[in-house]
Amino acid sequence: MKVTKTIALGAFIAALFMMQFSAGASTMDIAASGMPKIVFENGAACFIDLVDKEREQEQVAIYTRNFGEYTKPFTNGIVELVIVNNIVAYKNTNGLKGTYIPADGYVISYATEKADSVENVNIGDEAALINLDVPILPEKYFKLGDLIIPIDDVNSQRNANCIVLYDSSYGKSTKTNGWGMELTVVDGAVCDIADIKNDGGVVDNNSPIPSNGVVISIHSGNSFYNQLHENVKLGDKVTVVTDNMKLYSAGKNTYDAFNPMSIEDNPLAWDKKNDKPYDGFRGPDQIIIYDSSYGDYTGTNPYGYEVAVQEDGKIVNVGGNNLQIPDGGFVISGHGIRANWLQSYARLGSRVILNKEKHEVRIIFTPDSYVGTADLAIEAAQDCLNLAKIQYIDIDYDEIQNKIDLTKSQMQKVHELLSQGDYRELIQTVNDIQNEVNIAYYMTFESPKVENRAVWHRPRETSIDEVKQRLDMLQDININTVYLETYWNGYSIYPTNNEIMEHNPIYNGFDVLQAYITEAHARGIKLYAWVEDFLVGQNVAQKKPEWMIESKQGDRYFKDSLGTKYYYLNPALPEVRDFISGMYKELVKKYDIDGVQFDYMRYPESGDYSNDFGYDSYTRQLFKNYAGADPASLTAEDELWQDWCDFRVGIINSFAYRVISEVKSIKPDIQISIDVWPDYNKTIIDTFQNPKDWISQDYINTIIPMSYYLYEQPVVEDINKTQAFAKGHAQVNVGLATTTKPDIQIFLRQIAAARAASANGVGIFELQSLFSGGYDSALKLGVFRQPAITTEDTEQSVNLMFSDILRKIDDIYLKYGGMDNKEAQKYKELVRNIKVDFKNDKDAAKSAGSIKSNIEDLIDIVDSDETLNMQVAAKIKADLNAALNILEEYISNHSFMANHKVREFQAVIPVKMLKEEKEAPLKAKAVFCDNSSAIMYLDSSQYNIITSDAQIADIDDDVLRINKKGRATVIIEILDTFNFDTYKSADNKIRFTVNKNNKDVVASSDLGKLTASDVTDTQAALSFTATVVDSDIAGYTLYRNGKKISGNFDGIFIDENLQPDTIYYYEIRGFDASGKKIFRSNQTTIRTKAKVME
């Protein structure tokens, strides 16, 4: 089968051009002739006499790639038109080398006698071929039989619906998942096939890449997949082509509005959900044109793509949103599928033709455009260097200028090659200039010595050599932290006895986690376990369907807009929490990880609440006991709806309190990181995630707002929003994505903008796209040019930052005129006066607080210094604020460990099981002083259990067994391996008695006591303490005088608005998962004090 672009006879072609042709050309007459014709939108038309044959006098010829790469050289008088995508892209009258024939188009050649007929045909005009098929070849493709199949990319991650070619420079194997097929090609023939179905199950494709061949990887969503799946066989011949020149491109699209100022100008720009217009009045899947009369900027949101066009119609800037509008020019702004179109056709140097009458935009790229591309690249690098000098950026100005000057000297050659028609050499020379000027551009970004530089990575390495290779790649670009995906697709990356989250079979027993830890630490790289909390794979859902979250419509999965199903564990279920907790405890005890990077600590997205989550019977019953209503009966308009949202927020919060406390109780110095979507007002009502709560209580060391945009401004906004509540509590590392394929230069500017906003680092999502997208070399040459230490060692990192401030005062600010000598000496002295030395201090947190005050004082001095250069002041303040963030996080972490004291330890046991079966699992729980909602379960390594009489009761692997009648005391002793302090009244030994003759086996006095204290004339404090907690109790309700006053009693409650001199009695009741009351406390009575008369 050929890939062709066919313009057939019929009503469609007639309708397309009928209105555009002049009376001099009749579409129907041309069509009726049956001969090959070409018709232009201005009405010009003529027969085609020759197809891929030598020119003849008075003849019109068409040339396709079947003729070759160029037409034959020609003399004056001949005119040749290059047609791409049915648009005239180029008019050539210089026949020195002939005309380059595009693989995805054709050339029409007019002999001298016929050349006048196209005199009025312009570049950008449409053209239609009639009665002729033209072969259209993609830029990269492979040929299998008669099939010509486009290749989307080379040596990159295989995304949905794509075909990717892999050669041996990529690595030993493709590392692809099972959702596709792969053809291994050696010596032009298929020698191996990997497909979705293999031995009856889905397994990763992950084909080995031969050193003398390639692997073609086809995602199952690609339109060619079924044909290949059904027909390809071993031995089939394959031809791979990847070197077609993309010399021309042409595209046409309509635009939806020009300078929209109101909803009347663009009705589709109304955001119905939020009842307001979209930013810039740009609606979904639209193209909008903004010219300089609109304002300085387009005002659009981050979810699109824009290009700036200067007055002469050339594209001078690509990428981003809310672009500055060139004076006399305009911006083309696209969203959704129209943004994709814009990205495909709008290249730097392209020519844009705007037709306001037809609301059309056409974008043309020709050989001439390469000159503009090179000029614009040189200009951008020079502008960036000039700005860096103004801002006193810490770079080598002379070296960069020399590189830029060298590229400028190559431009004469570019013009010569263009005039000679030597296009391959032209493209190569322009590419060389761009490469050099890009290096110069990258070098204009400074590279600090203290910064968190993290990358997320899903490990598919199956040997120690592959792990070493990956880490060598990361070390080479000065990455200092890896977030390693520890559980993915429902499997663990390390050997475990866990039967639910088993070791992934792709590793064949290889402990890739341990390999990464060992090799990362050998290179000075931090290794965090990236864990996905409630998100699991389908295999876990099949093993434990009752653990899955349930939607309002009864779905036990979340389905995205593409129909992909995601499986979430139910965050409310105790057994789910115990399961996740057990995995994390095993992880922290078994492996020397530096931190845990928490992800998916939330519910799935709720959307419009028509199918939100949390409607399993257990969660519904919890809410019924709390609020007295079944949430399944509520709508977003109901009075209790906000309570239902808050209830789910509380479920996530309590899980966060628990697992973080448990991890830190085992390894107190471990770093806790959380990534979040930074639309904080939305996430709390959409996914019921409230990171502000965790941050304000100092549970988190580092928060990472996932700012996955295509330009800089929203990144800065996300950092500022996050720092508004994180400052003084946690460091902010901004999350950036290479998976979204931002322009490389914009990506570097995002990192620079994050630094200017005093973020302490970046997290890059993710490793595969970082390298396949070419970001690695840009990072190495620019923002990550020199190694940096992380901020984990506070004293070391802050001292190094101060040392670097001193160096920059001498080497940059003083040297280049940003300071005079007197100012330099003044600020060097002020910086030197701040001594950072508290590692061995008995009260390190207090010392850190003093240093914090000193830094704040210095910032105030810089702020108030009216004579100091503004740019230098901004640089010094950014460095001081970054150091301040590190110190504040250090102080807050110390504060958390000091204040997170245990109020009481409790034994937890299912009383009914113990009573009926005479044995039951026994756990130890800690309840904290600083947060009444915070509890945790101790790891078995943190306590010992003994009994006073083993014949009556004994312990076997944390199971309490009652053997015979009699009384025995059970003692749980908390060991020094538990790393939180206890409140002065807390006992580190839990004692309770068991007796087979007792009603509940456990003595009733051990099951808890409700007490009242701090009684005034209007309020009283209620607290419930228990030595033993029945694990069958799902929650407690508090009653006053027989009426429920709290449906979610957590052990402490302040009852307010009481009447003076009045008697009140209180009790609590415990309910199980079905809502049945299974526990009733003692009744405690108070009398409020008489009102004091003033």
N, C-alpha and C positions, 0 to 999 in steps of 0.2 A: 504494500500500500504506500502511495506517495503522500507526503504532507504537502497539500497544495492550497492555494488561495484561488478559488474559482469564482469568476464573475459570469454567471449564467444569464441566458435570455430570460425575459419574463417581466412581470409587472413591477417587481421590486426595483430593478435597475431603472425602469422607465420612471417610476415614481420618484426615485432618489434624485434624478437629474433633470426631469422634465421642466421643473420650475426654474432651473438654473441656465438652461441652454438658450442661446439666442436663436432667432428665426433661421439663422444660417445653417443650423445643424439639426437634423431630425433624428431623435433617438430611435424611433420605430423603424425609420428607413435603414439606419445602421444595423439594427438588430436583424432586420429581415434579410439582409444580404447574406448572412451566414459566414462571412469572412471575418478574420480577426480584426478588431478595431480597437482604437484607444480614444476615449472621450474625456475631455477636460471640463471642469465646472464652469469655465467661461464660455463654453459652447464650441470650442475648437475640437475637431475630430478628424481622424484619417484612418485609412486602411493600413494594416501592417503587411508588408510585402515579404519580409524575410524573418525567419525565426532561427536564431543561433547560426547564422550563415554570414559569410564575408559580405561587406557592404558592396552595393552596386549603385550606379548613378540613378538619380531620380527615384530611389527606393527608400522606404522606411523600414528599419530593422529593429527587432527586439532581441536583447541578449540576456540570457539567464546564466546561472552557474553551470549549466550544461555546456556552455561555450568556453568557460574558463574563469579566471579571476579578474581579468581586464578585457575590455574591448581592444581592438587593434588601434595602434596610433593613427592619428588622422591630421589632416591639414586644415587650413582656414576654410571657413564656410560651413563646416559640419557642426551641428549642435546635438549634444546628447543630454537627455534628462534621466536622472536617477529617481526611480519611484520606489518608495518604501511605505508599506501599510496604506496603499492607495493615496499617497500624498507625494507631490513633487518635492523631493528633499534637496536636489542639487541640479544646477544647469552648468554643464561643462563645455567650454569652447576651446580649451587648451588640450590639444591632442598629442602632446609630446609623448605621453606614455599610454594614451587611451583613457578610458574611464573605468574606475573600479566598479565591479558588478557585485552588489550586496548579496549575501547568501539568503537574506530574507526579503528580496525584492528583485528588480530588473532594471535594465537600461533601454530607453528608446532612442534610437539613433536616426537623425534626420539628415539626409544628404543635402547638398547645397541648395538644390532646387526646391526642397520641401521645408527648409529651415524657417522661412518666413511664416509658415503656418503656426509656429509655436512662439512667435515673437512676443505675444501678449500673455503667454503662460508664465506664471510667476511661481517662485518657490513658496510652498505652502498650499498651492492649489490642489484640489482633489483630482484624481484620475481614475477611470474605470476601464478595465480590459473587458472586452466582450468577445465571446467565442474562442477563448484561449485559456488553458490552464498553465500556471507558472509554478515551478517547484519552489517551495519556500523552506529553507533550511534554518534550523535554530542556530544560535551562536555556539552552543555545545550540544552534542547529541550522540546517540549510538544507533547503529543500523543493524537490525536483526532480520534477515530475509528482506522482505519489502517494507518492513516497518521502520520508520524513522522516528525515534523517541527522544524528546528533549531531555537534557540533563540540567537540573536546576542549580547544582553547585558542585564544587570539587573539595574534598577533604574537609567537610563541615558536618555538624550534627545533622542527622536525618530528621527533619521536621515533618509534621503531618502533611500528607499528600505529595511529598517531594521525592525526587530521584537524585541521589548523590553518588558521585564517582569517587572512589578511594584508591590511592596508590600507596606504595610502601613508605612514602615520606610521612604519612599520617600516623603510622604506628604498626603494631603487629596484627591488630584486628580492628574491625569496624566499630565495636562496642555498641552495636545497635540492639534494640529490643526485638521482641518476637513479632511485632505487628507489621510484617512486610516480607519481602523475599529478596534474596541476593544472588547475583550471578558472578561467579569467579571466572575471569577471562584471562587465559594465557595463550600466547601465540595466535591470537585472533579467534579462539574457540572457547566455548563454555566448558569448563572442566569441573565445576561444582555448583550445586544449587542448594540454597537454604531457603526454606519457606515456612509459612506460619504453622502448618501442620507437619509435625515431624515426630514419628514414633507415637502418634496418637495424642499429642499434647502441644501446648504453646511453649516454645523455647526461644531464647534469644537467637536472632540471626547471627550476629557477632562473628562474621566470617573471617578467617585468617586472610591477610593481604599478601599475595605472593610478591616476591622481589622482582619478578620478571613479568608482572601482569597487573591487573586491576580488579577491583570488586565494584559492581554496579548494584546499588542498594535502592530498592523500590518500595516505598511505603504503601501499605494496603489501600489507602485512600486515593492513590493516584489513578487517573483514568485508564492508564495502560496496564494496571496490575492484573486485572482479570484475564486479558489477552495473554500476557506473559505467563501467568499462573497455569493457564490451560494448555499453552502451546510450546513453551521453551523446553528444550531437552539437551542433555549432555552432547557435546560435539557440534552444536549449532555454531555457525560462523558469526562473528560480531566485529563490526568496524566502529571504532570510537574516534570522534572528532571533537577537539576542544580548542582549536586555534583559529576559528573563523574570526576575521576582523569585524568589529562593530563600528564601521566607519561612518555610517549614517543611522539616524533614527528619526522617526516622525510619528507624532500622535495627535489626535484630535479629540476634544471633548467639549461638552457644553458646560457653561457655568450657570449658577442658579440666581445669583444676585450681584449687583455692582454697588459697592458702598452702601450696604444696608444700614439704615439708621433706626428703623422701627420694624415692628412685626408686620406692618403693612408692606414693607419692602421685601420681606422674606417670610411668609407665613409658616414655612416648615421649620423655622428656627425657634419655635416655641417649645420649651421644656415642660411638658404637661405634668410630669411627676413633681417638679419643684415649683410649678406655676410661675415661671419667669422665662425670659428669652435666654437662649444659649449665649455664652460670651461671644462678642463680635457679631452676633446674629448669624452665626454659622451653624447650620443644622446638621443632622446625621447624614452621612453619605453625600455631602454637597461640596461643590467648588464655588468659592466666593472670590471676587476681585475687589481689592482695596487700592485706590490710587492715593496720591499725596494730598488730595483735597479732603480725604476722610479723617486725617489726623496723623500723628507721628507714628503710631503703632496700630496693629490690627485689633488688639484687644481680645484675641481668641484664647480658648482654654488649651491645656497641654495635649489634648487627645486628637492631634491631627498632624499635618505636614504642610510646610509653606516654603515658597521660593520667592526671592526678591528679584524684580526685573528693573533694570535701570532705563533711563529715558530712551536709549537707542534700541531697546527691545532685547537686550542680552541679559541672561540670568547671571546674577553676580553673587547670589547667596542661596544656599539650599539647606533645608532642615530646620526643625524647631517650629514654634508657634509664637504668636504675639510679636511678629517680626517688625522691625523698624521699616517704614515705607520709604523707598528712595525718593528724593526730591525729583519731581517730574516723571517718576516711574510708577510702579505698582507692585503689589504682592498677590500671588496666586495662592489661595489657602484651601486645602483639601481636608476632608474628613472621611474616615471609613474606607470604602472601596475606591472613592475618588482620590483619597490620599495615596492609596496604593498605586493608582494610575500615575499620579504626579511623581512619585518616587521612581517609577519605571522610566519616565520620559524626560524629566527635568534635570539635565546635567549642567554643571557650570559651563558657561560659554554658549549654551544653546540659544537659539533665536526664538522669540515668542511673537506670534501673530494673534492679535486680539480683534475679533469681529463683533462689535457691540450690536450690530443689527441682527445677527443670528445668535447672539449670546454664545459665541464659540471661542475657544482658545486652542491654538495649534502650536506645538513645540517641535522645532526642527534642530537636529544636530548634524553638522556636516564636517568635512575635513577642515574648513576654515575655523570651526568652533574650537579645534584643538589649540589654535593660537590663543584664543581668548581664555581657554582653560589654564594654559601655562601662565599667561599674564596675570590672571586673577589669583592664582596660587602664589605667585611671587609677591603680589601686592598684599595678600593676606598675611604672609609671613613677615613682610616688612612692617606692616601696620602693627602686628602683634609685638614685634621687637620694640618698635617705637613706644608703644603703650607700656611695655615692661620697664623701659627706662624711666618713664614718667612715674611709674608706681614703685620703683626701686626693688624690682623682683630680683631674687638671689640667683642669677644666672651669669654665664660668660658672654657678655655682649659682643666682644670682638670676634670670637669664634663663630657666633651665629651670623654676624654681618658678613663675614668672609664667605660663608656658605651661600647666603642670599646673593651676593655679588657674583659668585661663580655661576649661579643659575641664570642671572640676567645676561651674562656673556654668551649663553647658549641660544638666545632668542633669534639671533641672526640666522643661525643654522635652521631653526624651525621654519622661518619664512622661506628660506631657500628650498627646503624639502617640500614645502607646500606647493610652491610654484613649479617644481619639477614633477609633481605628482607621485613622489616616492613615499607612499602612504605608510607602508610598514616601518620604514625608517623614521618617518614623521611621528608615528604613534610611539615608537620606542624612545625617540628623543624626548618627546613631551612627557612620557612616563618617567624617564630618567630625571627630567627637571622636576616633575611633581614629587618623585621620591626624595630628591635632595632638598627641595623646598619644604616638604613635609617634615623631614628631619629637623630642619632649621626651625620650623613652627613648633614642633614638639619640644625642642630645646628651650623655647621661651618660657616654659613652665618650670617653676622651682620644685625642688625635691627635698622635703624636710627630713630631718634625722629622727624624729619621733612621730609615729603615726601608725594607727592600726590599718593594715592592708590585708583584708580578708577576701577569700573566694569560696563560694559554695561549690561542692563537688559531690556527684554521685559516683562512687567508685565501682568501676567494672574491671579493675585490674585483678588478675588471677595469679600473679607471681610477684615475688619480691623485686625482680628486675623491672617489671612494669611500674611498680610503686616508686622505685628509685627514679625511673625516667620521668614520671609525672612530677615528683618533688624537685628534681633537678630543673625542670622547666619553670616551676614556680619560683625556685630560689634564684634562677637567672634573671627574672624580672622583679626580684626583690619583694615578693609577697611574703608576709611574715605570719599569716594566720590562715588555717584551713578549717572551714566548716564542713565536716565529712558526714554525709548522709548515712546515718547509722542503721536506720530501718527504712526500707522502701519496697513498694509493691507487696507489702505484707510479709517481708522476710527481713531477717537480721543479717548484718554483714560480718558477724563474728560467731564462732561456734557456741552453741547454747543448748541446754536441755529443755528449753521452752518448746512445748509441743504446739503452741499456737503461732508464735512468731519464730519459725524455724530458721536455721542457717540457710541462706540462699544457695540452691544447688549449683549456681553458675560458678561458685568459688571452689567447688570440689574439695571442701574441707579447709581451704586456705583461709587463715585469719587475716583478712585484709586490714582490719582495724588495728591490730597489733603492729602489723607491718608499717602502716602509716604513722602510728605513734612513734615507733622506734626511729624510723627514717626522718620524720619531721623534726623530732627533737635533736637528732644528729646534725641537722642543718640550722638549728636555732629557730625553727618554725613552730608556732603554737598550733595545737590540734584540739579543736572543739568537736564534740559529738553533736551533730545536727539531728534533732529528733522531731518527729512530726505529731506527737501527742495523740490526737484523736483520729487522724487520717490513717487509714490502713488499706491493705489490698483486698482484692476480691476473695483470695484464698482464706483470709481471716474471716471475712463475712460468711463464707460457706461453712466454716468450722463453728462459728459462734453467731448465727443469725439473730439470736435473742439479745446480743450485745449491741446491735447496730442502732443508730439513731433513727427515729421515726418521724415522718413529716405529717402535716395535717391531713394529707390525702392518703396516708398509709404507706408511702414509699419508705424503704429502708436504705436509700441511697440519695445522693444529690446529683442531679443531672445538669450539666452546663448547657450553654446555648448551642453547642455543637452536638449535643446528645451523648457526650461522654459521661459515664457514671463514676462517681466517687463515693467511697464507703467510709463513713465516720462512726467511731465508737460513741456510745451514749455517755456523755460526761457526767450524768447524774448517778449512774449505776455504781454501787459500792464495789461490785466485782470487777468492773471496768477500771475503776480507780486503783484497786489493788493490783490488777494486772499490769497497768502502766507503771505504777510505783515499783513493782517487783523488777521490771525490766531496767528501770533507771538505777535502782540500788545495785543490781548485778553489774551494770555498766561502770558505775563509779568505783565500786569495790575492786573490780577485776582489772580495770585499765587505768593507766596514768594519763587521763585526759586533762587538758588545761581548763576546759569549760564545757558547758552545755548550752547549745544554741537552740532555744525553743521555737517551734513553728506550729502553726495550726492549733494554737491554744484558744479555740473558739468553736462556735457552731458554724455550720455551713451558711451561706448567704440566704437571707430571708426574702429578698426581692420585694414584691408587693404584699407579702404576708398571706398570699392565697395558698402557699404550700411551704410555710416555714417549719421549723423543726423543734422537737421537744414534746411530742404528743404520744409517747409511749405511756403505758398504764402507770408505770412507776413514777415518772416525772409529773404526770397529771395528778396523781394522788397526793404527791408532795405539795403541789400548789393548792389542791382542794383543802388540805389541812391548814395551809398557810392563809389562804384568802377566802375560802368557802365557796369557790366557784371552779367549775371544770374549764380549763383553758380552751378546750376544743369548742366550747360554746361561745367564745369571745371573738370579737372583731376589733380592728384597730380603732374603731370609734367608741368602743365601750370604756366605761370609767376605769375598769380594772386592767385594761390592756397594758398601761404603763407598768403596773405592778407585775404583770406576767413577763414583760421584757426585763424589768429589774431582777426578777426572780432568776431568770436564766443567766443574767450577768453575775449574780451571786454564786451560781453553780460553777461558772468558770473561775471566778475569783477564789473560791474555796479550794478548788483543785490546784490553782497556782500557788496559794499559800502552802498547801500540803507538800507538793512534790519538791518545791524549792527548799522548804525547810528540811525535808528528808535528805536531799542531796547534800545540803550544807552541814547537816548533822554528822555526816560521814566524812566529808572533805570540806572543812570550813573555808579554805582558800580558793575553792573552785570558782571560776568566773561564770556568772549567769547572764546570758544574752537572750534577748527576745526580738524577733522581727515582727513588725506590725504594719498594716495599711494605715497611712497617716491621716486619713479622713476621720479624725477621732469622734466627731459628732455623729457621723454615720455608723461607724463600726459598733458603737455601743447599742444601737437599735437595730442593726442589721445582722451582725455576727455575735453580738452580745459579749464583745471583748472590750475591756476597760483597762488598758495598760496604765492610764493615769493613776489608778488606784494602787497597782503594784509598785509603780515608781515612787509615789508619795510615801509609801511605807518602807521604801529602801530594800525591796526584795531583789531588784534588778541592778546589775552592774552596768550593762550597756543596752541601750535600746536602739534598734535599727529600723527607722522608717523606710519602707520599701518605695523609693521614689523612682519608679521605672518609666521615665519620660524621655522624650527625644530632644529636649533642650534644657537650659540651665535654670531659668527662673523658678519653675515649680519645685526644683530640688532645694533651692534656697528657702522657698516658702515652707516646705515640709520640715526643714531643719529648724527654722524659726518657730514653727508651731510646736515642735517637739521640745525644743529647749525651753519654751514658755512654762512647761510643767516639769521637765526633767532636770533643769539646772539646780544644782545643789543636792541632787540625788543620784543621777546616773550620767554616764558619758553617752554622747550621741555619735554613732557611726552611721552614715547614710548608706542605704542600699541602692546601688545602681545596676542596671541590667544591660548586658551585652546581647542577651537573647532577643531584645527588641530591635537590635541592629541600629543604634544611633550612629550618626556620623562620627568618625573617630575624633575629629577635632572638637566637636561638640562634647564628646565623652570626656576629653581632657579638660575642657572648660567647666564641665560639671564638677569634676574633682577639685579644680582650682576654686570654684565658687563655694564648695563645701568647706574648704579650708578658710576662705575669707569669712565665712559664717561661723568660724570657730568650732566646726565639727572635729572630733578627734580621730576620724578615720573613715574608711569606706569599706563596704562589703560588695563584692562584684558577683552578680548572678549570671552566668556560672562558668566553670572552668572550660568546658568544651567550646562554647561560643566565644569565649575570651580569646582563645588561640585561633580557632578557625576563622574568626572575623578580622584577624590582623591587629587586634588591640594590643597584643602582647608586645610587639616591637615598639609601638607608640608609647606604651607605659614605660618600657625600659629606657627609651631615649629621652623621655620627658618627665612626667610627674613622679615616676618611681625610679628615676635615674640612679640614685644612690640608696644603699640599704637604710632601713629605718627600724628602730626597735619599737615594740609595742608599748602601750601605756600601762601595762600590767604592774611593772615594778615602779611604783610611784616616785620614790626617791631618785632612782636612776634616770627616769624619763624627764622629770621636772628639772633636774640638774643639767641634763644635756640640752634641754630647751633654753635654759638661761645662758649656758655656754654659747649656744648658737646665736642668741640675741647679741651677745658681746662681739662675736665674730662679725656679724652683719653690720654692726655700728661702724667697725673699722673698714671692712672690705667693700661695703655697698653704700651705706648712708653717708659716711664721711667722704669716701673716695669720689662719689659721683655728685656731691653737692647737696645732698639732702639734709646734712647737718654741718654746722661749723665745728671747729675743734672744741670750743667751750661747751657746746651742747653735747657733743660726743662724750666728753669727760664726765659731765653731769649725769648722763643716763647710765654710763658704765658703772659709775659709783653707786647709783641707786640700785642697779641690778645686783651688783656684787654684795650689797648689804643684806640681801635676802639669802639667808643660809638654810639650805635644805638638808638636814641631817637628823632624821628621827627614827631610823630603822632600829637602833638599839635603845631608843628612849623608852622609859617605863610607861610613859603616857604619850604614845606616838600620835594619837588622835588629837590631843591638846596641842602638841607641837605643830601638827599639820594645820590646826585652826589658826595659830599665830602666823604661820607662813601665808595662809589664805588672806588674812587681814593685811599683811604687808603687800601682797600682790594687788589687792583691791586699792590700797593707798597709792600704789604706783600707777595704776590705771587712772585714778583720779588726777594725779599729777600730769599725766600725758594729756588727759582731756582738757585740763585747764591751761595748758601751755599754748598760748596764742601765737607764739613765735615759731613753734616747731612746725616743720613742713607737714601739711595735712596727709600726704601719702605715706610719709615715714611714720607719722603718728598712727595711722590705720594699720600699718604692718606690725608695729610694736604691740598695739592693743590686741590684734588677732592672736599673736604668739602668747601674750600674757593671759588672754581669756582661755586659750586652749590649755595652758598650764593650770589655770584656775579650775577648769572642768575636771582635770585629773585629780587635783587635790580634793575637790568637793566630793567626788565619787569615793575617794579613799576614806574620807571622814564619814560619809553616809554608810559605807560598808562596815566600818568599825562601830558606828552607832547601831546598826542593825544587829550585829553579833552581840553587842553589849545589852541592848534593850529587849532582844527577842528571848526573854527568859521564860522558863517553864513555870506555869502557875501550879500545875499538879500533873502527876503521872496517873494513868488509869489502866486497869486490866480490862481487856475487851474479849467477851466470850458470848457465843449464842446460848443463852440460858436454857431455852426450850430443848435444844439438842443435848445439852449436858444433862438435863433432867431426864429425858426419855432414853437416850442412848448411853448415858454414863461416861461419855467422852466427847470432847469438842476442842476445836483449835483455840489457842490462847494467844493474844497479841498484847503488846504494850503501846499505849497511846500517850502523847504529850499534848497538853493544853497550854497555850501561851498567854502571858500577861498583856503584851502590847497590842494584841489583836484578838478579840474574843471569838472571831470566826476562824481563827487559825488553829488547826490541829495537825498532828502528824503521827504516823505509826513508826515505831522504832524498828530498825533492822534487828534480826535475831542476834547479830554480832554485838549489839549494844546492850544486851542484858542477859542475866542468868536467871533461871527459874529453879527453885527448890521447893520441896514440901517438908512439913514437919514429920510426916509419917508416910513413907512410901507404900506401906501395905494398905493404907486407906486411900491415898491419892498419890499418883506419880505422874511424871512428865516424860513424854517420849516425842522428841522432835517437835516441840512447841504444841503438843496435843496433851491436854489435861484429861487424865483418866481416873474415874472414881471406881475403886476396886471393891470396897466393902463398907458396911456401916461404920459410923464413927466420925469424929471431928478431926480435921487436919487443917493446918495453916499453909497457904501457898504464899511464897515470897518471891517477888520479882525484883532483882537488884539491878539498878541501872549502872552500867560500867563507864569507865573513863573514855571509852571509844565514842560515847555520845558527846558531841562537841558544842552543846549549848549550855549556858549557865542556868541555874535554877533560882527561882525567887526564894527569899529567906524562909518562907513558911513551907516550901515544897520539900517533900521527903523523897530521897532517891531510892527508897524501897517501897514497893507496893505490897501490902499484906491484906489478905482476905481469907476467910474460913469457908470450908466446904463441908457439908454434912449430908449424907445420903437421905437422912430423915427429914431435912428441911424441905419446905414447900418447893422452893426453886433451887435446891441444893446449895446455892450461895446464900449466905446470911443476908437477910433483908437490909440490915443496917449498912452493909457494904454496897448496896445498890444505889445509895445516894441519899442526900439530905438537902432540902431546900431551906435556906435561911434568909433573914432580912436584916439589913443594917442601914446606918446613916439615915434614920427616919427623921424627917422634918415635919413641918405643918402641911406641906404640899407634895412631898415625894418620899420614896423609899427605894433602896437598892436591894434587888433580889439576886441571889446567887445559888447555884446548884452545884454541889461537889459530890463526886462518887468515886469510890475505890474501884468498883466494878461497873462496867457499862455493858448492857445487853446489846450485842451487835445486831439483833433482829429489830431494834428500834430504829426506824427511818428518820424520826424527828420528834421534837417535843413541842407541846403547846403549853402556854402559861395562862392560868385562870385566876381571876380576882373575883371573889364572892360569887363563884360559879359561872362567871362569864369570861370567855376567851379574850385575852388582851394582847397576846402575841402568838402567831401561828408558826413562828420560826425561832423559838427560844434556843439560844446557843450557850446558856449557862450564866449569863449576866444580863440584867435588865434593870433599867431605871424607870420606875413607875411614877409618872408626873401628874400634875393637876389633880392631886388628891384634896379632899376636904379636911380642914383642920379638926383636930379632936374627934377623929372618927376611927372606928374599928374596921379593919380589912383582914380577910384571910385569903391565902394564896396556896395554890398547889400546881404541880405540873403533871402532865400526862404524856406518856410516850406511845406513839403509834407505829405499826409495822407498815410494810410496803403496800398492803391492801387498805390501809387506813384504820384498821382495827386497833383499839386501845389495848395495849398489852402491859402498860406500866402506869402506876399511880404513886406519886411521891407522898411524903408526909405533908400535912397541912401546917403552914406557919401563919401566925396571927400577929398583926401589929396594931398599934393605936397611934395615929399621927398626933403630933404635938399641937397644943392649943396655939392659936394665932397670937402672935405677940402684938400687943396694942402699942402704937407709937404715941 
